């Protein structure tokens, strides 16, 4: 997973420091939103031809790592 995470960059001078695919201004959160809403990897890659499949996997890996670091209150859940 470490190799995948090298595809993600966070630079305060690019997109306000939001995590992006390295060398682009494409937010990790945008890619995760597309995938979560049911878009296939092929659909996302067709929309963003500058990306590679590994970039999408890197976005997923980044989201996975972030979920280990903090908790998000979800609608309808009871936070203990």
Phi, psi and omega in degrees: 000331181301320178297321178296318183295340176292345178279353181254136178232150175230113183227121181301342180268356180238120177054036177063023178085007177289144179298129181230161170293130184309133178081006178227178172246030181266114184292141172302317182298325177298314180296318178295322177298315178301311182295319181292332181275001174107358176294139177279164176301319180299321178295316180295318180294328177292324180286328181234077186296346178284349180270158174243161179307321181297331177294320177293319176297324178294320178298317178296317179298319178297314178300321178297314179297318181295327181291341176282339188269332182207164181250146179242130175291126180260145178304135178081002179259153177257108177287131182274000000 
